[in-house]
Amino acid sequence: MTQSLISLLILGFIVITHILVWKWAAYIQEKYADDARKRRIAGGILFMSVAALFGLSALFLIQSSF
């Protein structure tokens, strides 16, 4: 019971963090639409957010399988 609750809390934290970073990066990309350098930075933030979500999800699945 405790293990599944911890796993669920970790997954919830991952999803909420991903949503917040995604919205923040979209805001930056919209705010600096005319500056190509800052748009690339915002695109990098979006990419890293997705990569982090997949990485943390993989760790979550590995951790919950044992």
ROVOLO-860952 format. One record per atom (N, C-alpha, C, O): residue number from 1; residue in one letter; chain; atom name; x, y, z. Coordinates in steps of 0.1 Angstrom, whole numbers, plus 5000, padded with zeros to 4 digits. Layout:
+------+------+-------+------+------+------+------+
: resi : resn : chain : name :    X :    Y :    Z :
+------+------+-------+------+------+------+------+
:  NUM :    A :     A :   CA :    X :    Y :    Z :
...
+------+------+-------+------+------+------+------+
//
This chain:
+------+------+-------+------+------+------+------+
: resi : resn : chain : name :    X :    Y :    Z :
+------+------+-------+------+------+------+------+
:    1 :    M :     A :    N : 5008 : 4988 : 5000 :
:    1 :    M :     A :   CA : 5000 : 5000 : 5000 :
:    1 :    M :     A :    C : 5009 : 5013 : 5000 :
:    1 :    M :     A :    O : 5006 : 5022 : 4992 :
:    2 :    T :     A :    N : 5019 : 5013 : 5009 :
:    2 :    T :     A :   CA : 5027 : 5025 : 5010 :
:    2 :    T :     A :    C : 5035 : 5026 : 4997 :
:    2 :    T :     A :    O : 5037 : 5038 : 4992 :
:    3 :    Q :     A :    N : 5040 : 5015 : 4991 :
:    3 :    Q :     A :   CA : 5048 : 5016 : 4979 :
:    3 :    Q :     A :    C : 5040 : 5022 : 4967 :
:    3 :    Q :     A :    O : 5044 : 5030 : 4960 :
:    4 :    S :     A :    N : 5027 : 5017 : 4966 :
:    4 :    S :     A :   CA : 5019 : 5022 : 4955 :
:    4 :    S :     A :    C : 5015 : 5037 : 4957 :
:    4 :    S :     A :    O : 5014 : 5044 : 4948 :
:    5 :    L :     A :    N : 5013 : 5041 : 4970 :
:    5 :    L :     A :   CA : 5010 : 5055 : 4972 :
:    5 :    L :     A :    C : 5022 : 5064 : 4969 :
:    5 :    L :     A :    O : 5020 : 5075 : 4963 :
:    6 :    I :     A :    N : 5034 : 5060 : 4973 :
:    6 :    I :     A :   CA : 5046 : 5067 : 4969 :
:    6 :    I :     A :    C : 5048 : 5068 : 4954 :
:    6 :    I :     A :    O : 5051 : 5079 : 4949 :
:    7 :    S :     A :    N : 5045 : 5057 : 4947 :
:    7 :    S :     A :   CA : 5047 : 5057 : 4933 :
:    7 :    S :     A :    C : 5036 : 5066 : 4926 :
:    7 :    S :     A :    O : 5040 : 5073 : 4917 :
:    8 :    L :     A :    N : 5024 : 5067 : 4931 :
:    8 :    L :     A :   CA : 5014 : 5075 : 4926 :
:    8 :    L :     A :    C : 5018 : 5090 : 4929 :
:    8 :    L :     A :    O : 5015 : 5098 : 4920 :
:    9 :    L :     A :    N : 5023 : 5093 : 4940 :
:    9 :    L :     A :   CA : 5027 : 5107 : 4943 :
:    9 :    L :     A :    C : 5039 : 5111 : 4934 :
:    9 :    L :     A :    O : 5039 : 5123 : 4929 :
:   10 :    I :     A :    N : 5048 : 5102 : 4932 :
:   10 :    I :     A :   CA : 5059 : 5105 : 4923 :
:   10 :    I :     A :    C : 5054 : 5108 : 4908 :
:   10 :    I :     A :    O : 5058 : 5118 : 4902 :
:   11 :    L :     A :    N : 5045 : 5100 : 4904 :
:   11 :    L :     A :   CA : 5039 : 5102 : 4890 :
:   11 :    L :     A :    C : 5031 : 5115 : 4890 :
:   11 :    L :     A :    O : 5033 : 5122 : 4880 :
:   12 :    G :     A :    N : 5024 : 5118 : 4900 :
:   12 :    G :     A :   CA : 5017 : 5131 : 4900 :
:   12 :    G :     A :    C : 5026 : 5143 : 4900 :
:   12 :    G :     A :    O : 5023 : 5153 : 4893 :
:   13 :    F :     A :    N : 5037 : 5142 : 4907 :
:   13 :    F :     A :   CA : 5047 : 5153 : 4907 :
:   13 :    F :     A :    C : 5053 : 5154 : 4894 :
:   13 :    F :     A :    O : 5055 : 5166 : 4889 :
:   14 :    I :     A :    N : 5056 : 5143 : 4887 :
:   14 :    I :     A :   CA : 5062 : 5144 : 4874 :
:   14 :    I :     A :    C : 5052 : 5151 : 4864 :
:   14 :    I :     A :    O : 5056 : 5160 : 4856 :
:   15 :    V :     A :    N : 5040 : 5147 : 4864 :
:   15 :    V :     A :   CA : 5030 : 5153 : 4855 :
:   15 :    V :     A :    C : 5028 : 5167 : 4858 :
:   15 :    V :     A :    O : 5027 : 5175 : 4848 :
:   16 :    I :     A :    N : 5026 : 5171 : 4870 :
:   16 :    I :     A :   CA : 5024 : 5185 : 4873 :
:   16 :    I :     A :    C : 5036 : 5194 : 4870 :
:   16 :    I :     A :    O : 5034 : 5205 : 4864 :
:   17 :    T :     A :    N : 5048 : 5189 : 4873 :
:   17 :    T :     A :   CA : 5060 : 5196 : 4869 :
:   17 :    T :     A :    C : 5061 : 5198 : 4854 :
:   17 :    T :     A :    O : 5064 : 5209 : 4849 :
:   18 :    H :     A :    N : 5058 : 5188 : 4847 :
:   18 :    H :     A :   CA : 5058 : 5189 : 4832 :
:   18 :    H :     A :    C : 5048 : 5199 : 4827 :
:   18 :    H :     A :    O : 5052 : 5207 : 4818 :
:   19 :    I :     A :    N : 5036 : 5199 : 4832 :
:   19 :    I :     A :   CA : 5026 : 5209 : 4828 :
:   19 :    I :     A :    C : 5031 : 5223 : 4830 :
:   19 :    I :     A :    O : 5029 : 5232 : 4822 :
:   20 :    L :     A :    N : 5036 : 5225 : 4842 :
:   20 :    L :     A :   CA : 5041 : 5239 : 4846 :
:   20 :    L :     A :    C : 5052 : 5243 : 4837 :
:   20 :    L :     A :    O : 5052 : 5255 : 4832 :
:   21 :    V :     A :    N : 5062 : 5235 : 4835 :
:   21 :    V :     A :   CA : 5073 : 5238 : 4826 :
:   21 :    V :     A :    C : 5068 : 5241 : 4812 :
:   21 :    V :     A :    O : 5073 : 5250 : 4805 :
:   22 :    W :     A :    N : 5059 : 5233 : 4807 :
:   22 :    W :     A :   CA : 5054 : 5234 : 4793 :
:   22 :    W :     A :    C : 5047 : 5247 : 4792 :
:   22 :    W :     A :    O : 5049 : 5254 : 4782 :
:   23 :    K :     A :    N : 5039 : 5251 : 4801 :
:   23 :    K :     A :   CA : 5032 : 5264 : 4801 :
:   23 :    K :     A :    C : 5042 : 5276 : 4801 :
:   23 :    K :     A :    O : 5040 : 5286 : 4795 :
:   24 :    W :     A :    N : 5052 : 5275 : 4810 :
:   24 :    W :     A :   CA : 5062 : 5285 : 4811 :
:   24 :    W :     A :    C : 5069 : 5287 : 4798 :
:   24 :    W :     A :    O : 5072 : 5298 : 4794 :
:   25 :    A :     A :    N : 5073 : 5276 : 4792 :
:   25 :    A :     A :   CA : 5081 : 5277 : 4779 :
:   25 :    A :     A :    C : 5072 : 5282 : 4768 :
:   25 :    A :     A :    O : 5077 : 5290 : 4760 :
:   26 :    A :     A :    N : 5059 : 5279 : 4768 :
:   26 :    A :     A :   CA : 5050 : 5284 : 4758 :
:   26 :    A :     A :    C : 5048 : 5299 : 4760 :
:   26 :    A :     A :    O : 5048 : 5307 : 4750 :
:   27 :    Y :     A :    N : 5048 : 5303 : 4772 :
:   27 :    Y :     A :   CA : 5047 : 5318 : 4775 :
:   27 :    Y :     A :    C : 5059 : 5325 : 4770 :
:   27 :    Y :     A :    O : 5058 : 5336 : 4764 :
:   28 :    I :     A :    N : 5071 : 5320 : 4773 :
:   28 :    I :     A :   CA : 5083 : 5326 : 4768 :
:   28 :    I :     A :    C : 5084 : 5327 : 4753 :
:   28 :    I :     A :    O : 5088 : 5337 : 4747 :
:   29 :    Q :     A :    N : 5080 : 5316 : 4747 :
:   29 :    Q :     A :   CA : 5080 : 5315 : 4732 :
:   29 :    Q :     A :    C : 5071 : 5326 : 4726 :
:   29 :    Q :     A :    O : 5074 : 5332 : 4716 :
:   30 :    E :     A :    N : 5059 : 5327 : 4732 :
:   30 :    E :     A :   CA : 5049 : 5337 : 4728 :
:   30 :    E :     A :    C : 5054 : 5351 : 4730 :
:   30 :    E :     A :    O : 5053 : 5360 : 4722 :
:   31 :    K :     A :    N : 5060 : 5354 : 4742 :
:   31 :    K :     A :   CA : 5065 : 5367 : 4745 :
:   31 :    K :     A :    C : 5076 : 5372 : 4736 :
:   31 :    K :     A :    O : 5077 : 5383 : 4733 :
:   32 :    Y :     A :    N : 5085 : 5363 : 4733 :
:   32 :    Y :     A :   CA : 5097 : 5366 : 4725 :
:   32 :    Y :     A :    C : 5095 : 5361 : 4710 :
:   32 :    Y :     A :    O : 5105 : 5355 : 4705 :
:   33 :    A :     A :    N : 5084 : 5362 : 4705 :
:   33 :    A :     A :   CA : 5081 : 5356 : 4691 :
:   33 :    A :     A :    C : 5090 : 5363 : 4680 :
:   33 :    A :     A :    O : 5092 : 5356 : 4670 :
:   34 :    D :     A :    N : 5094 : 5375 : 4683 :
:   34 :    D :     A :   CA : 5102 : 5382 : 4672 :
:   34 :    D :     A :    C : 5117 : 5380 : 4674 :
:   34 :    D :     A :    O : 5125 : 5384 : 4666 :
:   35 :    D :     A :    N : 5121 : 5374 : 4685 :
:   35 :    D :     A :   CA : 5136 : 5371 : 4687 :
:   35 :    D :     A :    C : 5139 : 5357 : 4685 :
:   35 :    D :     A :    O : 5136 : 5348 : 4694 :
:   36 :    A :     A :    N : 5146 : 5354 : 4675 :
:   36 :    A :     A :   CA : 5149 : 5340 : 4671 :
:   36 :    A :     A :    C : 5157 : 5333 : 4682 :
:   36 :    A :     A :    O : 5155 : 5321 : 4685 :
:   37 :    R :     A :    N : 5167 : 5340 : 4688 :
:   37 :    R :     A :   CA : 5175 : 5334 : 4698 :
:   37 :    R :     A :    C : 5167 : 5329 : 4710 :
:   37 :    R :     A :    O : 5169 : 5318 : 4715 :
:   38 :    K :     A :    N : 5158 : 5338 : 4715 :
:   38 :    K :     A :   CA : 5150 : 5334 : 4726 :
:   38 :    K :     A :    C : 5140 : 5324 : 4723 :
:   38 :    K :     A :    O : 5136 : 5316 : 4732 :
:   39 :    R :     A :    N : 5135 : 5323 : 4710 :
:   39 :    R :     A :   CA : 5126 : 5313 : 4706 :
:   39 :    R :     A :    C : 5133 : 5299 : 4706 :
:   39 :    R :     A :    O : 5127 : 5289 : 4710 :
:   40 :    R :     A :    N : 5146 : 5299 : 4702 :
:   40 :    R :     A :   CA : 5154 : 5286 : 4703 :
:   40 :    R :     A :    C : 5155 : 5282 : 4718 :
:   40 :    R :     A :    O : 5155 : 5270 : 4721 :
:   41 :    I :     A :    N : 5157 : 5291 : 4726 :
:   41 :    I :     A :   CA : 5159 : 5288 : 4741 :
:   41 :    I :     A :    C : 5146 : 5282 : 4746 :
:   41 :    I :     A :    O : 5146 : 5272 : 4753 :
:   42 :    A :     A :    N : 5134 : 5288 : 4742 :
:   42 :    A :     A :   CA : 5121 : 5283 : 4746 :
:   42 :    A :     A :    C : 5119 : 5269 : 4740 :
:   42 :    A :     A :    O : 5113 : 5260 : 4747 :
:   43 :    G :     A :    N : 5123 : 5267 : 4728 :
:   43 :    G :     A :   CA : 5122 : 5254 : 4722 :
:   43 :    G :     A :    C : 5130 : 5244 : 4729 :
:   43 :    G :     A :    O : 5126 : 5232 : 4730 :
:   44 :    G :     A :    N : 5142 : 5248 : 4733 :
:   44 :    G :     A :   CA : 5150 : 5239 : 4741 :
:   44 :    G :     A :    C : 5144 : 5235 : 4754 :
:   44 :    G :     A :    O : 5145 : 5223 : 4758 :
:   45 :    I :     A :    N : 5138 : 5245 : 4760 :
:   45 :    I :     A :   CA : 5131 : 5242 : 4773 :
:   45 :    I :     A :    C : 5120 : 5232 : 4771 :
:   45 :    I :     A :    O : 5118 : 5223 : 4779 :
:   46 :    L :     A :    N : 5112 : 5234 : 4760 :
:   46 :    L :     A :   CA : 5101 : 5224 : 4757 :
:   46 :    L :     A :    C : 5107 : 5210 : 4754 :
:   46 :    L :     A :    O : 5101 : 5201 : 4759 :
:   47 :    F :     A :    N : 5118 : 5210 : 4747 :
:   47 :    F :     A :   CA : 5123 : 5196 : 4744 :
:   47 :    F :     A :    C : 5128 : 5190 : 4757 :
:   47 :    F :     A :    O : 5126 : 5178 : 4759 :
:   48 :    M :     A :    N : 5135 : 5197 : 4765 :
:   48 :    M :     A :   CA : 5141 : 5192 : 4777 :
:   48 :    M :     A :    C : 5129 : 5188 : 4787 :
:   48 :    M :     A :    O : 5131 : 5178 : 4794 :
:   49 :    S :     A :    N : 5118 : 5195 : 4786 :
:   49 :    S :     A :   CA : 5107 : 5191 : 4794 :
:   49 :    S :     A :    C : 5101 : 5178 : 4790 :
:   49 :    S :     A :    O : 5098 : 5169 : 4798 :
:   50 :    V :     A :    N : 5100 : 5176 : 4777 :
:   50 :    V :     A :   CA : 5095 : 5163 : 4772 :
:   50 :    V :     A :    C : 5105 : 5152 : 4775 :
:   50 :    V :     A :    O : 5101 : 5141 : 4779 :
:   51 :    A :     A :    N : 5117 : 5154 : 4773 :
:   51 :    A :     A :   CA : 5128 : 5144 : 4775 :
:   51 :    A :     A :    C : 5128 : 5141 : 4790 :
:   51 :    A :     A :    O : 5129 : 5129 : 4794 :
:   52 :    A :     A :    N : 5126 : 5151 : 4799 :
:   52 :    A :     A :   CA : 5126 : 5148 : 4813 :
:   52 :    A :     A :    C : 5114 : 5140 : 4817 :
:   52 :    A :     A :    O : 5115 : 5131 : 4825 :
:   53 :    L :     A :    N : 5102 : 5143 : 4811 :
:   53 :    L :     A :   CA : 5090 : 5135 : 4814 :
:   53 :    L :     A :    C : 5092 : 5120 : 4810 :
:   53 :    L :     A :    O : 5089 : 5112 : 4818 :
:   54 :    F :     A :    N : 5098 : 5118 : 4798 :
:   54 :    F :     A :   CA : 5100 : 5104 : 4794 :
:   54 :    F :     A :    C : 5110 : 5097 : 4803 :
:   54 :    F :     A :    O : 5108 : 5086 : 4806 :
:   55 :    G :     A :    N : 5121 : 5104 : 4806 :
:   55 :    G :     A :   CA : 5131 : 5098 : 4815 :
:   55 :    G :     A :    C : 5125 : 5095 : 4829 :
:   55 :    G :     A :    O : 5128 : 5084 : 4834 :
:   56 :    L :     A :    N : 5118 : 5104 : 4835 :
:   56 :    L :     A :   CA : 5113 : 5102 : 4848 :
:   56 :    L :     A :    C : 5102 : 5091 : 4848 :
:   56 :    L :     A :    O : 5100 : 5084 : 4857 :
:   57 :    S :     A :    N : 5094 : 5091 : 4837 :
:   57 :    S :     A :   CA : 5084 : 5081 : 4836 :
:   57 :    S :     A :    C : 5090 : 5067 : 4835 :
:   57 :    S :     A :    O : 5086 : 5057 : 4840 :
:   58 :    A :     A :    N : 5102 : 5066 : 4827 :
:   58 :    A :     A :   CA : 5109 : 5053 : 4826 :
:   58 :    A :     A :    C : 5114 : 5049 : 4840 :
:   58 :    A :     A :    O : 5113 : 5037 : 4844 :
:   59 :    L :     A :    N : 5119 : 5059 : 4848 :
:   59 :    L :     A :   CA : 5124 : 5055 : 4861 :
:   59 :    L :     A :    C : 5112 : 5051 : 4870 :
:   59 :    L :     A :    O : 5114 : 5042 : 4878 :
:   60 :    F :     A :    N : 5101 : 5058 : 4869 :
:   60 :    F :     A :   CA : 5089 : 5054 : 4876 :
:   60 :    F :     A :    C : 5085 : 5040 : 4873 :
:   60 :    F :     A :    O : 5082 : 5032 : 4882 :
:   61 :    L :     A :    N : 5085 : 5037 : 4860 :
:   61 :    L :     A :   CA : 5080 : 5023 : 4857 :
:   61 :    L :     A :    C : 5090 : 5013 : 4861 :
:   61 :    L :     A :    O : 5086 : 5002 : 4866 :
:   62 :    I :     A :    N : 5103 : 5015 : 4861 :
:   62 :    I :     A :   CA : 5113 : 5006 : 4865 :
:   62 :    I :     A :    C : 5112 : 5004 : 4881 :
:   62 :    I :     A :    O : 5113 : 4993 : 4886 :
:   63 :    Q :     A :    N : 5110 : 5016 : 4888 :
:   63 :    Q :     A :   CA : 5109 : 5015 : 4902 :
:   63 :    Q :     A :    C : 5097 : 5008 : 4907 :
:   63 :    Q :     A :    O : 5097 : 5000 : 4916 :
:   64 :    S :     A :    N : 5086 : 5009 : 4899 :
:   64 :    S :     A :   CA : 5073 : 5003 : 4904 :
:   64 :    S :     A :    C : 5073 : 4988 : 4900 :
:   64 :    S :     A :    O : 5064 : 4981 : 4904 :
:   65 :    S :     A :    N : 5082 : 4984 : 4891 :
:   65 :    S :     A :   CA : 5082 : 4970 : 4886 :
:   65 :    S :     A :    C : 5089 : 4961 : 4896 :
:   65 :    S :     A :    O : 5087 : 4948 : 4896 :
:   66 :    F :     A :    N : 5096 : 4966 : 4906 :
:   66 :    F :     A :   CA : 5104 : 4958 : 4915 :
:   66 :    F :     A :    C : 5096 : 4957 : 4928 :
:   66 :    F :     A :    O : 5101 : 4950 : 4937 :
+------+------+-------+------+------+------+------+
//
